[in-house]
Amino acid sequence: MVREAEGFDSGMTKGTGVQSDSMPVVIAAPGAITLVRHGEPALSRRALLDWEGYRDWWAKYEESGLLEGQTPPHILDGYARDARYIYSSTLRRSIETAQAICGNRPFESLDMLVEAPLPPPHLPRWIKLSPKSWGWGTVSRLWWWYTDNHGAWETRRQAQARAKKAADFLVAKAREGGDVLVLAHGYFNLMISLELKKMGYIKTVEQGFKYWGCRRYEKKTKE
């Protein structure tokens, strides 16, 4: 997709330094940016854990790969086929997702795309919750978002700065022409999405936080 550059009536005549009326200048429209959550990990969420148990569970989750036997949705086949740039995070579940979707196509793994952390608050040990999103996932995310008391964990402000850096990087790639595909993590993908909206991108596909779910963004164009 191309458009005539605003403010230009023609191209440049080679070697003259003047504009020619025969060669319009065209600029490739920015590509779409698609953010995909990884597939279902192999680690089970069927447990009731105190805060220390959840901390240990999360550490294992960060190292786990995908549950066997999954088939990526067909919509992702097209996004991978059409993408000029494909990225994953450096975590195993993200890399295996990229491998499942891209086949033999190359992709690059980037540290800046890893998931935002979920440090649990130190609640009384008799409080035991599930690792599912409505259990420790929600409690830990709220604790992480509204407080800065996380020790060595990345804070919300630090993650927001990382999301801005990631969005700037992805937009720069999209402006080179061609679509960008990111195979990473649910919450950090959302944080990148918020930055893309600030930069004038509109959401054209929304599949929420489900495994293999995607959000697709395209640049607003002037009519």
C-alpha positions as MATLAB code, in Angstrom:
seq = 'MVREAEGFDSGMTKGTGVQSDSMPVVIAAPGAITLVRHGEPALSRRALLDWEGYRDWWAKYEESGLLEGQTPPHILDGYARDARYIYSSTLRRSIETAQAICGNRPFESLDMLVEAPLPPPHLPRWIKLSPKSWGWGTVSRLWWWYTDNHGAWETRRQAQARAKKAADFLVAKAREGGDVLVLAHGYFNLMISLELKKMGYIKTVEQGFKYWGCRRYEKKTKE';
ca = [
       0.000    0.000    0.000;
       1.460    3.330   -1.057;
       0.351    6.934   -1.079;
       1.654   10.120   -2.644;
       3.740   12.114   -0.219;
       2.017   15.267    1.001;
       3.714   18.481   -0.027;
       5.404   16.948   -3.100;
       4.158   17.447   -6.643;
       6.829   15.308   -8.249;
      10.057   13.379   -7.874;
      13.632   14.561   -8.374;
      15.299   14.399  -11.780;
      18.527   12.469  -11.373;
      21.595   14.684  -11.335;
      19.754   18.018  -11.769;
      18.731   18.901   -8.220;
      15.303   19.980   -9.488;
      11.927   18.311   -9.314;
      10.466   16.551  -12.312;
       6.753   16.526  -13.140;
       6.934   12.911  -14.314;
       7.904   11.037  -11.105;
       5.520   11.283   -8.109;
       7.107   10.543   -4.752;
       5.429    7.634   -2.970;
       5.839    6.512    0.619;
       4.896    3.065    1.881;
       2.142    3.187    4.493;
       3.236    1.852    7.908;
       2.638   -1.846    8.353;
       0.245   -3.326   10.903;
       1.533   -4.435   14.314;
       0.076   -7.670   15.691;
       0.668   -8.654   19.327;
      -0.001  -12.333   20.127;
      -0.068  -14.062   23.480;
       1.819  -17.367   23.713;
       0.132  -20.759   23.654;
      -0.877  -22.696   26.771;
       2.143  -23.570   28.952;
       2.731  -27.085   30.233;
       2.654  -26.078   33.914;
      -0.664  -26.861   35.612;
      -2.624  -24.173   37.476;
      -4.621  -26.713   39.485;
      -3.260  -25.976   42.939;
      -3.911  -23.914   46.060;
      -0.797  -22.048   47.182;
       0.306  -19.591   49.836;
       2.335  -16.590   48.721;
       5.648  -18.450   48.845;
       4.187  -21.346   46.907;
       2.947  -18.958   44.234;
       6.342  -17.241   44.058;
       7.949  -20.633   43.413;
       5.211  -21.572   40.933;
       5.810  -18.346   38.983;
       9.545  -19.065   38.798;
       8.770  -22.447   37.220;
       6.223  -20.834   34.894;
       8.870  -18.444   33.610;
      10.994  -21.434   32.583;
       8.242  -23.664   31.191;
       7.487  -24.433   27.566;
       4.185  -25.142   25.826;
       1.778  -27.975   26.499;
       2.090  -30.526   23.691;
      -0.591  -31.106   21.102;
      -1.665  -27.512   20.459;
      -2.486  -26.119   17.032;
      -2.185  -22.342   16.513;
      -5.316  -20.634   15.134;
      -5.271  -20.320   11.364;
      -5.525  -16.529   11.520;
      -1.962  -16.484   12.852;
      -0.708  -18.386    9.801;
      -1.663  -15.445    7.627;
      -0.144  -12.884    9.976;
       3.138  -14.813   10.012;
       3.129  -15.213    6.237;
       2.580  -11.497    5.642;
       4.922  -10.165    8.345;
       8.199   -8.571    7.357;
       9.471   -8.653   10.943;
       8.720  -11.342   13.553;
       9.759  -11.130   17.218;
       9.379  -13.237   20.355;
      10.496  -12.655   23.905;
      13.456  -14.633   25.254;
      11.241  -16.843   27.445;
      10.747  -20.454   26.403;
       6.958  -20.340   26.071;
       7.247  -17.356   23.740;
       9.994  -18.911   21.619;
       8.058  -22.180   21.244;
       4.980  -20.182   20.231;
       6.974  -18.453   17.511;
       8.333  -21.789   16.314;
       4.827  -23.272   16.167;
       3.466  -20.355   14.139;
       6.425  -19.493   11.921;
       7.717  -22.933   10.976;
      11.037  -22.407    9.205;
      10.690  -18.631    9.000;
      13.341  -16.806   11.039;
      12.408  -14.613   13.999;
      14.319  -12.624   16.600;
      14.009  -13.004   20.392;
      14.205   -9.792   22.441;
      14.603   -9.314   26.209;
      12.448   -6.184   26.143;
       9.355   -8.274   25.282;
       9.338  -10.521   28.385;
       6.261  -10.523   30.621;
       5.727   -7.945   33.341;
       6.413   -9.649   36.697;
       3.818  -10.903   39.181;
       5.370  -10.643   42.654;
       2.846  -11.814   45.290;
       2.201   -9.781   48.449;
       3.272  -11.497   51.697;
      -0.188  -12.451   52.915;
      -0.743  -14.718   55.947;
       0.232  -18.282   55.115;
      -3.259  -19.589   55.796;
      -4.455  -17.662   52.710;
      -4.144  -20.023   49.776;
      -5.202  -19.150   46.252;
      -5.049  -20.676   42.795;
      -2.363  -19.534   40.319;
      -5.196  -18.804   37.884;
      -5.928  -15.246   36.794;
      -8.811  -14.830   39.246;
      -6.575  -15.990   42.128;
      -2.943  -15.059   42.654;
      -2.814  -13.578   39.156;
      -5.244  -10.781   40.033;
      -3.959  -10.236   43.583;
      -0.334  -10.053   42.460;
      -1.073   -7.812   39.476;
      -2.937   -5.302   41.648;
      -0.180   -5.406   44.249;
       2.453   -4.861   41.562;
       0.511   -2.066   39.861;
      -0.341    0.047   42.918;
       2.771   -0.388   45.082;
       6.526   -0.148   44.554;
       7.542   -2.509   47.359;
       8.827   -5.370   45.188;
      12.482   -5.780   46.111;
      14.470   -6.849   43.066;
      11.394   -7.229   40.844;
      10.788   -4.788   37.993;
       8.368   -2.058   39.065;
       5.314   -0.835   37.162;
       7.091    2.385   36.176;
      10.082    0.446   34.898;
       7.807   -1.880   32.909;
       5.926    1.092   31.465;
       9.222    2.590   30.300;
      10.114   -0.767   28.747;
       6.732   -0.943   27.011;
       7.296    2.541   25.571;
      10.727    1.466   24.318;
       9.225   -1.665   22.750;
       6.410    0.309   21.097;
       8.902    2.821   19.664;
      10.956   -0.050   18.263;
       7.962   -1.810   16.691;
       6.611    1.406   15.177;
      10.017    2.171   13.670;
      10.000   -1.254   12.020;
       6.421   -0.809   10.777;
       7.378    2.535    9.232;
       9.967    0.770    7.105;
       7.019   -0.860    5.320;
       5.583   -4.297    6.017;
       3.740   -5.848    8.929;
       5.262   -6.636   12.331;
       4.331   -9.747   14.345;
       5.098  -10.097   18.072;
       4.679  -13.452   19.847;
       5.023  -12.657   23.524;
       2.882  -12.283   26.675;
      -0.610  -11.231   27.655;
      -0.146   -8.367   30.071;
       2.996   -6.858   28.583;
       1.346   -6.970   25.143;
      -1.458   -4.899   26.679;
       1.075   -2.400   28.005;
       2.567   -2.074   24.522;
      -0.966   -1.658   23.134;
      -1.566    1.357   25.358;
       1.577    2.989   23.986;
       0.591    2.245   20.385;
      -2.761    3.955   20.934;
      -0.943    7.065   22.152;
       1.070    6.991   18.925;
      -1.993    7.092   16.701;
      -2.579    3.394   16.087;
      -6.107    1.981   16.101;
      -7.101   -1.536   17.150;
      -8.577   -3.613   14.326;
      -8.566   -7.047   16.015;
      -9.145   -7.804   19.723;
      -9.096  -11.335   21.157;
      -8.409  -10.548   24.798;
      -6.025  -12.459   27.055;
      -6.698  -16.018   25.874;
      -3.817  -18.259   24.810;
      -2.882  -17.598   21.158;
      -5.089  -14.492   21.286;
      -4.020  -11.420   19.341;
      -4.425   -7.674   19.202;
      -3.789   -6.022   15.850;
      -3.051   -2.314   15.399;
      -2.904   -0.172   12.294;
      -1.841    3.431   11.874;
      -4.550    6.062   11.526;
      -4.460    7.726    8.130;
      -5.711   11.173    7.186;
      -8.690   11.188    4.876;
];
